[in-house]
Amino acid sequence: MSFQQQRNFKAWFFIAGLVVALVVSLQSYLQAPKSFDGTKEYPRYNNYVIFKNSADHLLQGKNLYVLYENEHWDLYKYSPTFSVMMMPFWLLPDSVGLFLWNLLNVSVLLFALSKIEFPSFKMKLLAHLFMLPEVFTSMQNAQSNLLIAGLMILGFIYIQRNEVSKACLLILIAVFIKPFALAGFVVFIFFPGKWKMVAWSVGWSVVLFLLPLVFASWTELVWHYQNWNVMLQMDHSASYGYSVLGWLHTWFQLNPDKLMLLAAGAVLLLVPLIKQKAYSSSKFQLLMLSSVLLWVILFNHKSESPTFIIAVSGIVLWFFTEAKIQKLNLVLVVIAFVFTCLVATDVFPRSIRKEWAEPYAWKVVPCILVWLKISWDLITFKTEKD
């Protein structure tokens, strides 16, 4: 394929993303309000309202982490810095802001994927089609998960290119939206210049931490972070989610300590790092990124259906970048497409979704199987030095 053809195909992917963002945004904006708890009704794009209204609350010096029932359903659960990031959207009418928010999310992920080397255009196209149901799910909920997945992948791409400043900034922007993105730094261990990475990470962390001072006093900023910490502690015990914890609870009635399970998961994630001879292999590096993208969802007790675009991004990087497909991997990816990507859609009858798929966390099970296979591939990875 010529360079011009590649550029044309990239343009078509972005046009497709724009169309999807427009269609989903219009659907969400024009649909009648709904009740999330059987009482008061709110816009279908409730999450976007939460995000953009946090900017107004920051400007007014209000507590970001209490419930504003007259504005939206549920709590704001992100950092004060994210409120600053949402300031441009707060200034826009919802009809425009919602579309631009969804477009930003999908564009960052598409841009990240455009930097990934696929063995053929066919595999690249299949990768994008594989992700499409999860893209719709995340957009329909006006979530930030497409953005998080894109930022984590881009951080990996830029650290591969030794563009340390960009890599650290992108991962930290994701962290200041959702702290679990901190796991994205795991892949940085493969590359030289550790002190440079630390320096840039500390520097950007300070900048992002202090960014709300543009609109708030130091006292207010400290207060906001204290309130965020209290909310996160209360939120920690609230649910099992579509996670390993949720799977153990719904399938086997097991209720392990969340921190102990998280620690065990972290150990399993990091075990492949004993393969130091493989650190220079780009294939090994990409496998590790895939593992991280799955891990942050599997071991997050707050994982819900719209967050799975992050895990599915990991599946895509694992499967569709391989030139030679293993039969077991093909079986696993088909299972993942049916029971992770499609299980929350109308492809499955509502009765199955409500009575079986949701109560028994079907969505997470294929991701667990894929993650275990990736972990095995990493641990058994062979290099020319072996």
MITOR-98156 format. One record per residue (C-alpha): residue number from 1; residue in three letters; x, y, z. Coordinates in steps of 0.2 Angstrom, whole numbers. Layout:
// residues N
NODE    nr   rest    east   north      up
NODE   NUM    ala       X       Y       Z
...
This chain:
// residues 386
NODE    nr   rest    east   north      up
NODE     1    met       0       0       0
NODE     2    ser       7      17      -5
NODE     3    phe      10      31       7
NODE     4    gln      -5      41      -1
NODE     5    gln     -16      26       1
NODE     6    gln     -12      25      19
NODE     7    arg     -15      43      22
NODE     8    asn     -32      41      13
NODE     9    phe     -37      27      24
NODE    10    lys     -32      36      40
NODE    11    ala     -43      51      34
NODE    12    trp     -58      39      31
NODE    13    phe     -56      31      49
NODE    14    phe     -57      49      56
NODE    15    ile     -72      53      46
NODE    16    ala     -80      38      52
NODE    17    gly     -76      43      70
NODE    18    leu     -84      60      67
NODE    19    val    -100      52      60
NODE    20    val    -101      40      74
NODE    21    ala     -99      55      87
NODE    22    leu    -112      65      78
NODE    23    val    -125      52      77
NODE    24    val    -123      46      95
NODE    25    ser    -122      64     101
NODE    26    leu    -138      68      92
NODE    27    gln    -147      53      98
NODE    28    ser    -142      56     116
NODE    29    tyr    -146      75     115
NODE    30    leu    -163      72     107
NODE    31    gln    -169      57     117
NODE    32    ala    -182      61     131
NODE    33    pro    -174      62     149
NODE    34    lys    -174      47     159
NODE    35    ser    -174      42     177
NODE    36    phe    -158      33     184
NODE    37    asp    -166      29     201
NODE    38    gly    -185      29     198
NODE    39    thr    -187      47     203
NODE    40    lys    -181      63     195
NODE    41    glu    -177      63     177
NODE    42    tyr    -161      69     169
NODE    43    pro    -154      70     151
NODE    44    arg    -148      54     143
NODE    45    tyr    -130      62     143
NODE    46    asn    -130      64     162
NODE    47    asn    -111      60     163
NODE    48    tyr    -107      74     152
NODE    49    val    -118      86     163
NODE    50    ile    -108      80     178
NODE    51    phe     -91      83     170
NODE    52    lys     -95     101     163
NODE    53    asn    -105     107     178
NODE    54    ser     -90     103     189
NODE    55    ala     -81     117     180
NODE    56    asp     -95     129     186
NODE    57    his     -94     122     204
NODE    58    leu     -75     125     204
NODE    59    leu     -78     143     198
NODE    60    gln     -91     146     212
NODE    61    gly     -80     138     226
NODE    62    lys     -93     124     229
NODE    63    asn     -89     106     235
NODE    64    leu     -86      96     219
NODE    65    tyr     -90      80     228
NODE    66    val    -107      81     234
NODE    67    leu    -123      77     225
NODE    68    tyr    -132      91     215
NODE    69    glu    -149      83     213
NODE    70    asn    -156      98     203
NODE    71    glu    -142      97     190
NODE    72    his    -138      78     188
NODE    73    trp    -139      61     195
NODE    74    asp    -124      53     203
NODE    75    leu    -107      61     210
NODE    76    tyr     -93      69     201
NODE    77    lys     -78      57     205
NODE    78    tyr     -63      65     196
NODE    79    ser     -49      77     201
NODE    80    pro     -51      96     202
NODE    81    thr     -39      96     187
NODE    82    phe     -52      88     176
NODE    83    ser     -64     101     181
NODE    84    val     -52     114     173
NODE    85    met     -51     103     158
NODE    86    met     -70     103     156
NODE    87    met     -70     122     156
NODE    88    pro     -71     125     137
NODE    89    phe     -86     113     136
NODE    90    trp     -95     121     151
NODE    91    leu     -95     137     140
NODE    92    leu    -104     129     126
NODE    93    pro    -122     124     124
NODE    94    asp    -125     105     127
NODE    95    ser    -129     102     108
NODE    96    val    -112     108     103
NODE    97    gly    -102     103     118
NODE    98    leu    -108      85     119
NODE    99    phe    -103      82     101
NODE   100    leu     -86      90     103
NODE   101    trp     -83      80     119
NODE   102    asn     -88      63     110
NODE   103    leu     -77      69      95
NODE   104    leu     -62      72     106
NODE   105    asn     -64      55     114
NODE   106    val     -65      45      99
NODE   107    ser     -52      56      89
NODE   108    val     -38      53     103
NODE   109    leu     -41      34     102
NODE   110    leu     -41      34      83
NODE   111    phe     -25      44      83
NODE   112    ala     -17      32      95
NODE   113    leu     -22      17      84
NODE   114    ser     -16      26      68
NODE   115    lys       2      25      76
NODE   116    ile       1       6      79
NODE   117    glu       8      -5      66
NODE   118    phe      -4     -18      60
NODE   119    pro       2     -33      49
NODE   120    ser     -11     -28      35
NODE   121    phe     -25     -15      31
NODE   122    lys     -37     -30      33
NODE   123    met     -32     -33      51
NODE   124    lys     -32     -14      55
NODE   125    leu     -50     -13      48
NODE   126    leu     -55     -28      58
NODE   127    ala     -48     -21      74
NODE   128    his     -58      -5      72
NODE   129    leu     -74     -15      68
NODE   130    phe     -71     -26      83
NODE   131    met     -70     -10      94
NODE   132    leu     -85      -2      87
NODE   133    pro     -99      -9      99
NODE   134    glu     -88      -3     114
NODE   135    val     -85      14     106
NODE   136    phe    -104      16     104
NODE   137    thr    -107      10     122
NODE   138    ser     -94      23     129
NODE   139    met    -101      37     119
NODE   140    gln    -119      34     123
NODE   141    asn    -114      36     141
NODE   142    ala    -104      51     137
NODE   143    gln     -89      44     146
NODE   144    ser     -71      48     146
NODE   145    asn     -65      30     143
NODE   146    leu     -61      32     125
NODE   147    leu     -50      46     129
NODE   148    ile     -41      36     143
NODE   149    ala     -38      22     132
NODE   150    gly     -31      33     118
NODE   151    leu     -20      43     131
NODE   152    met     -12      27     138
NODE   153    ile      -8      20     121
NODE   154    leu      -1      37     115
NODE   155    gly      10      37     131
NODE   156    phe      17      20     126
NODE   157    ile      20      26     108
NODE   158    tyr      29      42     113
NODE   159    ile      40      33     126
NODE   160    gln      45      20     112
NODE   161    arg      51      36     102
NODE   162    asn      60      42     117
NODE   163    glu      49      58     118
NODE   164    val      49      57     137
NODE   165    ser      40      73     140
NODE   166    lys      25      70     129
NODE   167    ala      24      52     136
NODE   168    cys      24      57     154
NODE   169    leu      11      71     151
NODE   170    leu      -1      60     142
NODE   171    ile      -1      47     155
NODE   172    leu      -3      60     169
NODE   173    ile     -17      68     160
NODE   174    ala     -26      51     160
NODE   175    val     -21      49     179
NODE   176    phe     -29      66     183
NODE   177    ile     -45      60     175
NODE   178    lys     -45      42     181
NODE   179    pro     -31      37     194
NODE   180    phe     -30      19     188
NODE   181    ala     -21      25     172
NODE   182    leu      -6      26     183
NODE   183    ala      -3       8     178
NODE   184    gly       2      15     161
NODE   185    phe      19      19     168
NODE   186    val      23       0     170
NODE   187    val      28      -1     151
NODE   188    phe      41      13     154
NODE   189    ile      52       1     163
NODE   190    phe      58      -6     146
NODE   191    phe      66      10     141
NODE   192    pro      82      20     146
NODE   193    gly      82      37     154
NODE   194    lys      73      32     170
NODE   195    trp      78      48     180
NODE   196    lys      73      59     165
NODE   197    met      56      50     166
NODE   198    val      55      53     185
NODE   199    ala      59      71     183
NODE   200    trp      46      74     169
NODE   201    ser      33      64     179
NODE   202    val      36      75     194
NODE   203    gly      36      91     185
NODE   204    trp      20      87     175
NODE   205    ser      12      81     191
NODE   206    val      15      97     200
NODE   207    val       8     107     185
NODE   208    leu      -7      97     184
NODE   209    phe     -10      97     202
NODE   210    leu      -9     116     203
NODE   211    leu     -18     119     187
NODE   212    pro     -35     123     197
NODE   213    leu     -26     138     205
NODE   214    val     -30     147     189
NODE   215    phe     -48     148     196
NODE   216    ala     -47     143     214
NODE   217    ser     -37     149     230
NODE   218    trp     -24     137     238
NODE   219    thr     -35     134     252
NODE   220    glu     -49     129     241
NODE   221    leu     -38     118     231
NODE   222    val     -32     108     246
NODE   223    trp     -51     107     252
NODE   224    his     -56     100     235
NODE   225    tyr     -42      87     236
NODE   226    gln     -47      82     254
NODE   227    asn     -65      81     248
NODE   228    trp     -60      70     233
NODE   229    asn     -51      58     245
NODE   230    val     -66      56     256
NODE   231    met     -77      53     242
NODE   232    leu     -65      40     235
NODE   233    gln     -64      31     251
NODE   234    met     -83      30     253
NODE   235    asp     -84      24     235
NODE   236    his     -71      10     237
NODE   237    ser     -83      -1     247
NODE   238    ala     -99       3     236
NODE   239    ser     -99     -11     223
NODE   240    tyr     -90     -26     215
NODE   241    gly     -92     -20     197
NODE   242    tyr     -89     -30     181
NODE   243    ser     -72     -35     188
NODE   244    val     -63     -51     194
NODE   245    leu     -70     -46     211
NODE   246    gly     -88     -46     203
NODE   247    trp     -85     -62     194
NODE   248    leu     -79     -71     210
NODE   249    his     -94     -64     220
NODE   250    thr    -107     -68     207
NODE   251    trp    -101     -85     201
NODE   252    phe     -94     -92     217
NODE   253    gln    -100     -81     231
NODE   254    leu     -83     -77     236
NODE   255    asn     -79     -60     244
NODE   256    pro     -60     -58     245
NODE   257    asp     -53     -42     253
NODE   258    lys     -52     -29     239
NODE   259    leu     -35     -23     243
NODE   260    met     -28     -41     244
NODE   261    leu     -35     -45     228
NODE   262    leu     -28     -30     220
NODE   263    ala     -11     -34     227
NODE   264    ala     -12     -51     220
NODE   265    gly     -17     -44     203
NODE   266    ala      -3     -32     203
NODE   267    val      10     -46     207
NODE   268    leu       3     -56     192
NODE   269    leu       4     -41     181
NODE   270    leu      22     -38     186
NODE   271    val      28     -56     185
NODE   272    pro      33     -55     166
NODE   273    leu      45     -41     171
NODE   274    ile      57     -55     176
NODE   275    lys      60     -58     157
NODE   276    gln      73     -44     156
NODE   277    lys      81     -51     140
NODE   278    ala      64     -47     132
NODE   279    tyr      63     -29     137
NODE   280    ser      70     -23     120
NODE   281    ser      57     -33     110
NODE   282    ser      43     -22     103
NODE   283    lys      32     -37     103
NODE   284    phe      35     -40     121
NODE   285    gln      32     -21     125
NODE   286    leu      16     -21     116
NODE   287    leu      10     -37     124
NODE   288    met      14     -29     141
NODE   289    leu       3     -14     136
NODE   290    ser     -11     -25     131
NODE   291    ser     -10     -33     148
NODE   292    val     -10     -17     157
NODE   293    leu     -25     -11     147
NODE   294    leu     -35     -26     152
NODE   295    trp     -28     -26     170
NODE   296    val     -35      -9     175
NODE   297    ile     -52     -14     171
NODE   298    leu     -51     -32     178
NODE   299    phe     -45     -26     195
NODE   300    asn     -56     -11     196
NODE   301    his     -71     -14     207
NODE   302    lys     -80       1     199
NODE   303    ser     -78      -6     181
NODE   304    glu     -95      -4     172
NODE   305    ser    -100      -8     154
NODE   306    pro     -94       9     146
NODE   307    thr     -76       6     154
NODE   308    phe     -73      -9     143
NODE   309    ile     -67       0     128
NODE   310    ile     -51       1     138
NODE   311    ala     -50     -18     140
NODE   312    val     -55     -21     122
NODE   313    ser     -41      -9     116
NODE   314    gly     -29     -21     125
NODE   315    ile     -37     -36     116
NODE   316    val     -36     -27      99
NODE   317    leu     -17     -23     102
NODE   318    trp     -14     -41     107
NODE   319    phe     -24     -50      93
NODE   320    phe     -24     -39      78
NODE   321    thr      -6     -34      78
NODE   322    glu      -1     -52      76
NODE   323    ala       4     -58      58
NODE   324    lys       2     -76      62
NODE   325    ile     -14     -81      72
NODE   326    gln     -15     -95      85
NODE   327    lys     -30    -105      85
NODE   328    leu     -33    -103     103
NODE   329    asn     -31     -84     102
NODE   330    leu     -44     -84      88
NODE   331    val     -56     -94      99
NODE   332    leu     -53     -82     113
NODE   333    val     -56     -66     102
NODE   334    val     -72     -73      95
NODE   335    ile     -78     -77     113
NODE   336    ala     -73     -59     118
NODE   337    phe     -82     -51     104
NODE   338    val     -98     -60     108
NODE   339    phe     -98     -60     127
NODE   340    thr     -89     -44     130
NODE   341    cys     -93     -32     115
NODE   342    leu    -110     -38     110
NODE   343    val    -117     -44     127
NODE   344    ala    -123     -27     132
NODE   345    thr    -131     -23     115
NODE   346    asp    -148     -28     108
NODE   347    val    -140     -42      99
NODE   348    phe    -144     -52     115
NODE   349    pro    -163     -52     120
NODE   350    arg    -167     -41     135
NODE   351    ser    -172     -56     146
NODE   352    ile    -154     -64     144
NODE   353    arg    -145     -47     147
NODE   354    lys    -155     -43     163
NODE   355    glu    -157     -60     170
NODE   356    trp    -141     -68     166
NODE   357    ala    -128     -57     157
NODE   358    glu    -128     -43     170
NODE   359    pro    -131     -52     186
NODE   360    tyr    -117     -64     182
NODE   361    ala    -105     -52     175
NODE   362    trp    -103     -61     158
NODE   363    lys     -94     -46     151
NODE   364    val     -79     -48     161
NODE   365    val     -76     -67     159
NODE   366    pro     -68     -67     141
NODE   367    cys     -57     -52     147
NODE   368    ile     -51     -63     161
NODE   369    leu     -47     -77     149
NODE   370    val     -38     -66     137
NODE   371    trp     -28     -58     151
NODE   372    leu     -22     -75     157
NODE   373    lys     -17     -80     140
NODE   374    ile      -7     -63     137
NODE   375    ser       1     -66     154
NODE   376    trp       6     -84     149
NODE   377    asp      13     -77     132
NODE   378    leu      23     -64     142
NODE   379    ile      30     -76     154
NODE   380    thr      35     -89     141
NODE   381    phe      41     -76     128
NODE   382    lys      56     -82     119
NODE   383    thr      70     -70     112
NODE   384    glu      85     -74     101
NODE   385    lys      95     -74     117
NODE   386    asp      86     -88     125
